[in-house]
């Protein structure tokens, strides 16, 4: 009896993990602050894929474009590749770390200083339906000046 339930249990676990797996497209709004204490707003767009990482955790790999606004006379934006390991808190809520490699576009009227850098942070997400989710989080960027950003994102999952 126990041996016959083992394959059924494994199938149920794999189906539960696959329910969260899939691609997503997101649009976000962010408020970024630099070391000069000036706050700017911007928009972001992301495309990613979420997949199971063991029986409990999930991992997302995403490409993200972010407009960070003008800080210290520089217009800042970035293209990032992020890894987001997440832990489900319930069937509809998760917390995640965000770790990214960024290419920063940094331009002023007299200088253009594009460079690679990193970003890191944390987010909390809520799945509203099977195909719609919202996330909010906080990230720190290693750009021309130290930047931090709070963001809210709307995701369509498919």
C-alpha positions as CSV (number, residue, x, y, z in Angstrom):
1,X,0.0,0.0,0.0
2,X,2.7,2.5,1.0
3,X,4.7,1.7,-2.2
4,X,1.7,2.4,-4.4
5,X,1.2,5.8,-2.8
6,X,4.8,7.0,-3.3
7,X,4.5,7.6,-7.1
8,X,1.2,9.4,-6.5
9,X,2.7,11.6,-3.9
10,X,5.7,12.4,-6.2
11,X,3.3,13.3,-9.0
12,X,1.3,15.6,-6.8
13,X,4.4,17.4,-5.6
14,X,5.7,17.9,-9.2
15,X,2.3,19.2,-10.3
16,X,2.2,21.7,-7.5
17,X,5.6,22.9,-8.4
18,X,4.7,23.2,-12.1
19,X,1.6,25.3,-11.2
20,X,3.9,28.2,-10.3
21,X,6.3,27.7,-13.3
22,X,6.0,29.9,-16.3
23,X,6.9,33.1,-18.1
24,X,5.9,36.6,-17.1
25,X,5.9,40.2,-18.4
26,X,5.9,43.0,-15.9
27,X,5.5,46.8,-15.8
28,X,6.6,48.8,-12.8
29,X,6.8,52.2,-11.2
30,X,9.8,53.1,-9.1
31,X,10.9,56.0,-6.8
32,X,14.7,56.2,-6.7
33,X,16.8,58.2,-4.2
34,X,20.5,59.0,-4.6
35,X,23.2,59.8,-2.0
36,X,22.3,63.5,-2.6
37,X,18.8,62.8,-1.2
38,X,17.0,63.7,-4.4
39,X,14.0,61.5,-5.3
40,X,13.0,60.7,-8.9
41,X,10.4,58.5,-10.4
42,X,10.7,56.2,-13.3
43,X,9.2,53.2,-15.1
44,X,10.4,49.6,-15.6
45,X,9.6,46.7,-17.8
46,X,10.6,43.1,-17.2
47,X,10.4,39.7,-18.9
48,X,11.2,36.5,-17.0
49,X,10.8,32.8,-16.3
50,X,10.0,31.2,-13.0
51,X,10.9,27.6,-12.3
52,X,11.0,25.3,-9.3
53,X,14.2,25.1,-7.2
54,X,13.8,22.0,-5.2
55,X,10.5,21.1,-3.6
56,X,9.9,24.4,-1.7
57,X,11.8,27.3,-3.4
58,X,11.2,28.9,-6.7
59,X,13.7,30.8,-8.9
60,X,13.1,33.6,-11.4
61,X,15.5,34.7,-14.1
62,X,14.5,38.0,-15.7
63,X,15.6,40.8,-17.9
64,X,14.7,44.2,-16.6
65,X,14.9,47.7,-18.1
66,X,14.6,50.5,-15.5
67,X,14.5,54.3,-16.0
68,X,16.0,55.7,-12.7
69,X,15.5,59.4,-13.5
70,X,18.1,62.2,-13.2
71,X,20.5,62.1,-10.3
72,X,23.5,64.4,-9.8
73,X,23.0,65.8,-13.4
74,X,23.1,62.3,-14.9
75,X,20.1,60.7,-16.6
76,X,20.3,57.1,-15.4
77,X,18.8,53.9,-16.8
78,X,19.8,50.3,-16.7
79,X,19.4,46.9,-18.3
80,X,19.7,44.1,-15.8
81,X,19.7,40.4,-15.7
82,X,18.2,39.4,-12.3
83,X,18.0,36.2,-10.3
84,X,15.2,36.1,-7.8
85,X,15.1,33.1,-5.4
86,X,11.8,33.1,-3.7
87,X,10.1,31.4,-0.7
88,X,6.3,30.9,-0.8
89,X,4.6,32.2,2.4
90,X,1.3,30.9,1.3
91,X,-0.4,29.8,-2.0
92,X,-0.6,33.4,-3.1
93,X,2.2,35.2,-1.4
94,X,6.0,35.0,-1.5
95,X,9.2,36.8,-0.4
96,X,12.3,37.0,-2.7
97,X,15.8,38.2,-2.8
98,X,16.8,40.1,-5.9
99,X,20.4,39.9,-7.3
100,X,21.3,41.6,-10.6
101,X,24.1,42.3,-13.0
102,X,23.4,45.7,-14.6
103,X,24.6,47.8,-17.5
104,X,24.1,51.4,-16.5
105,X,23.5,54.1,-19.1
106,X,24.7,57.3,-17.4
107,X,24.7,60.5,-19.4
108,X,25.0,64.2,-18.5
109,X,25.3,67.3,-20.8
110,X,29.1,67.0,-20.6
111,X,29.8,63.3,-19.8
112,X,28.8,59.8,-20.8
113,X,29.8,57.2,-18.3
114,X,28.2,53.8,-19.1
115,X,29.4,50.9,-16.9
116,X,28.6,47.5,-15.5
117,X,27.5,47.2,-11.9
118,X,25.3,45.2,-9.6
119,X,22.0,45.6,-7.8
120,X,20.5,43.7,-4.9
121,X,17.4,43.9,-2.8
122,X,14.2,42.1,-1.6
123,X,10.6,42.0,-2.6
124,X,7.2,40.6,-1.5
125,X,4.7,39.4,-4.0
126,X,1.0,38.6,-4.1
127,X,-0.6,36.5,-6.8
128,X,-4.1,37.9,-7.4
129,X,-5.2,35.3,-10.0
130,X,-3.4,32.5,-11.8
131,X,-2.2,35.0,-14.5
132,X,-1.9,38.3,-12.5
133,X,0.5,39.2,-9.7
134,X,1.8,42.4,-8.0
135,X,5.2,42.8,-6.3
136,X,6.7,45.5,-4.3
137,X,10.3,45.8,-3.2
138,X,13.5,47.7,-2.4
139,X,16.7,47.6,-4.4
140,X,20.2,49.2,-4.1
141,X,22.1,50.0,-7.3
142,X,25.9,50.4,-7.7
143,X,25.7,53.3,-10.3
144,X,27.3,56.7,-10.8
145,X,26.1,57.6,-7.3
146,X,24.7,55.2,-4.7
147,X,21.0,54.7,-5.6
148,X,18.2,53.0,-3.9
149,X,14.8,52.4,-5.2
150,X,11.4,51.3,-4.0
151,X,9.2,49.8,-6.7
152,X,5.8,48.3,-7.4
153,X,5.3,46.0,-10.3
154,X,2.3,44.5,-12.1
155,X,2.9,41.1,-13.7
156,X,1.0,39.1,-16.4
157,X,2.0,35.4,-16.2
158,X,1.5,32.9,-19.0
